[in-house]
Amino acid sequence: MSVRDAEAVQIRRFSARLSEVRHVRRFVGEFMAGRSCADDAIIAVSELAANAIQHSGSDGGGDFTVRLAPREGAVLITVTNAGGAERPTLGRNSPEDTSGRGLFIVDSISRRWGVVQGSAGTSVWCEIGCVHAPALQECLAA
């Protein structure tokens, strides 16, 4: 990663309240403004942020961070929380379930995704592909 790429990385901390998800979407929307993968990035981070709040030790007064890192033809989104009792995985849902599809959505719109767990918490990341690499270069130059 070049120095210019490192300068383009954005990290922001949010309170672990569902009402904060709209601020997360705004943060990502501003970062990705006008880029071909902006909508997918916003959808993915919305799901990851909601999961960070609902299924982790961040719920009830904690916080979580969102890290956005441009890559060649993509953006890497990482949401880190205080961790939870279980490792985030793709669940099994029936058509009647009203929740539990967040990681399925992330899986379907991202190139790849994963989970890193450690003493500092749990990070769930995904890489969202952008159709046109030049558009991402505009993001780096902005």
C-alpha positions as CSV (number, residue, x, y, z in Angstrom):
1,M,0.0,0.0,0.0
2,S,1.4,3.4,-0.9
3,V,1.6,6.4,1.3
4,R,-1.3,7.9,-0.6
5,D,-3.4,4.8,0.1
6,A,-2.6,5.0,3.8
7,E,-3.7,8.6,3.9
8,A,-7.0,7.6,2.3
9,V,-7.9,5.1,5.0
10,Q,-10.7,6.3,7.3
11,I,-11.5,5.0,10.7
12,R,-14.4,6.2,12.9
13,R,-15.8,5.1,16.2
14,F,-19.5,4.8,16.8
15,S,-21.7,4.1,19.9
16,A,-23.2,0.7,20.0
17,R,-26.8,1.8,19.5
18,L,-28.9,0.8,16.5
19,S,-29.7,4.5,16.0
20,E,-26.0,4.9,15.1
21,V,-26.3,2.7,11.9
22,R,-27.6,5.7,10.0
23,H,-24.4,7.7,10.9
24,V,-22.4,4.7,9.8
25,R,-24.2,4.7,6.4
26,R,-23.6,8.5,6.1
27,F,-19.9,8.0,6.9
28,V,-19.5,5.4,4.2
29,G,-21.7,7.2,1.7
30,E,-19.5,10.3,2.0
31,F,-16.3,8.3,1.7
32,M,-17.7,6.4,-1.4
33,A,-19.6,9.4,-3.0
34,G,-20.1,8.9,-6.7
35,R,-18.2,5.6,-6.9
36,S,-19.7,2.6,-8.7
37,C,-19.6,0.4,-5.5
38,A,-21.0,3.0,-3.1
39,D,-24.4,1.3,-2.7
40,D,-23.0,-2.1,-2.1
41,A,-20.5,-0.7,0.4
42,I,-23.4,1.1,2.3
43,I,-25.5,-2.1,2.4
44,A,-22.6,-4.2,3.6
45,V,-21.5,-1.8,6.4
46,S,-25.1,-1.4,7.5
47,E,-25.4,-5.2,8.0
48,L,-21.9,-5.4,9.7
49,A,-22.7,-2.5,12.0
50,A,-26.1,-3.9,13.0
51,N,-24.4,-7.2,13.8
52,A,-21.7,-5.5,15.8
53,I,-24.3,-3.9,17.9
54,Q,-26.8,-6.8,18.3
55,H,-24.5,-9.8,18.6
56,S,-21.5,-8.6,20.5
57,G,-20.2,-7.3,23.8
58,S,-20.5,-3.8,22.4
59,D,-24.2,-3.7,23.0
60,G,-25.3,-1.8,26.1
61,G,-23.0,1.1,26.3
62,G,-20.0,0.0,24.3
63,D,-18.8,1.1,20.9
64,F,-17.5,-0.2,17.6
65,T,-15.2,1.1,14.9
66,V,-15.6,1.1,11.1
67,R,-12.4,1.2,9.0
68,L,-12.6,1.9,5.2
69,A,-9.5,1.2,3.2
70,P,-9.4,1.7,-0.6
71,R,-7.8,-1.1,-2.6
72,E,-7.1,-1.5,-6.3
73,G,-10.6,-1.8,-7.7
74,A,-12.2,-2.3,-4.3
75,V,-12.8,-1.0,-0.8
76,L,-12.0,-3.0,2.3
77,I,-14.6,-2.5,5.1
78,T,-13.8,-3.7,8.6
79,V,-16.2,-3.4,11.6
80,T,-14.6,-4.1,15.0
81,N,-16.6,-4.6,18.2
82,A,-16.0,-5.8,21.7
83,G,-16.5,-9.4,20.7
84,G,-19.3,-11.8,21.6
85,A,-19.9,-15.3,22.8
86,E,-19.9,-16.8,19.3
87,R,-17.9,-16.4,16.1
88,P,-20.0,-14.7,13.4
89,T,-21.1,-17.3,10.8
90,L,-23.6,-17.6,8.0
91,G,-26.7,-18.8,9.7
92,R,-29.5,-21.1,8.7
93,N,-32.7,-19.3,8.2
94,S,-36.2,-20.4,7.3
95,P,-38.4,-18.2,5.0
96,E,-40.4,-17.3,8.1
97,D,-37.5,-15.8,10.0
98,T,-37.5,-12.0,10.2
99,S,-33.8,-11.6,10.9
100,G,-30.5,-13.4,10.6
101,R,-29.7,-12.7,6.9
102,G,-27.0,-10.0,7.4
103,L,-24.0,-12.1,6.6
104,F,-25.8,-13.7,3.7
105,I,-26.2,-10.3,2.2
106,V,-22.6,-9.4,2.8
107,D,-21.5,-12.7,1.3
108,S,-23.6,-12.1,-1.8
109,I,-22.4,-8.6,-2.5
110,S,-18.7,-8.9,-1.5
111,R,-15.8,-10.5,-3.3
112,R,-14.8,-12.1,0.0
113,W,-15.3,-11.6,3.7
114,G,-14.0,-13.0,7.0
115,V,-13.7,-12.8,10.7
116,V,-10.7,-12.1,12.9
117,Q,-11.1,-12.6,16.7
118,G,-8.7,-11.6,19.3
119,S,-8.4,-10.2,22.9
120,A,-9.4,-6.7,21.7
121,G,-12.6,-7.9,20.1
122,T,-14.0,-9.3,16.9
123,S,-13.5,-7.8,13.4
124,V,-15.7,-8.7,10.5
125,W,-14.4,-7.5,7.2
126,C,-15.5,-7.6,3.6
127,E,-14.1,-6.5,0.3
128,I,-16.5,-4.8,-2.1
129,G,-15.4,-4.7,-5.7
130,C,-15.8,-1.5,-7.8
131,V,-16.5,-2.0,-11.4
132,H,-14.1,0.7,-12.6
133,A,-10.7,1.1,-11.0
134,P,-10.4,4.7,-12.2
135,A,-13.4,5.7,-10.1
136,L,-11.6,4.3,-7.0
137,Q,-8.5,6.3,-8.0
138,E,-10.7,9.4,-8.0
139,C,-11.5,8.5,-4.4
140,L,-7.8,8.2,-3.5
141,A,-7.1,11.6,-5.1
142,A,-10.0,13.4,-3.3
